[in-house]
Amino acid sequence: MSVHWIMAADVPVMKEGIFHTQIIFLKEDPAKTEDAELIGEMCVILTEKV
């Protein structure tokens, strides 16, 4: 499944002593998906601070 990136915000968020980076993205052709109301999804990936 291809993903269309609309914003990749490198904003560190402190949660439980771990820095996270929030990336907000949209599915490609969200109107064709069954869950069309869930257009925007957010995934949090771990980032390491050196």
Residue pairs with C-beta under 8 A, 6 or more apart in sequence:
1 27
1 28
2 28
3 25
3 26
3 27
3 28
4 25
4 26
4 27
4 28
5 23
5 25
5 26
6 24
6 25
6 26
7 23
7 24
7 25
8 23
8 24
8 25
9 21
9 22
9 23
9 24
10 21
11 21
11 22
12 19
12 20
12 21
12 47
12 49
13 19
13 20
13 21
13 22
13 44
14 20
18 46
19 46
19 47
19 48
19 49
20 44
20 45
20 46
20 47
21 44
21 45
21 46
21 47
22 42
22 44
23 42
23 43
23 44
23 45
24 40
24 41
24 42
25 40
25 41
25 42
25 43
26 39
26 40
26 41
27 33
27 39
27 41
30 36
30 38
30 39
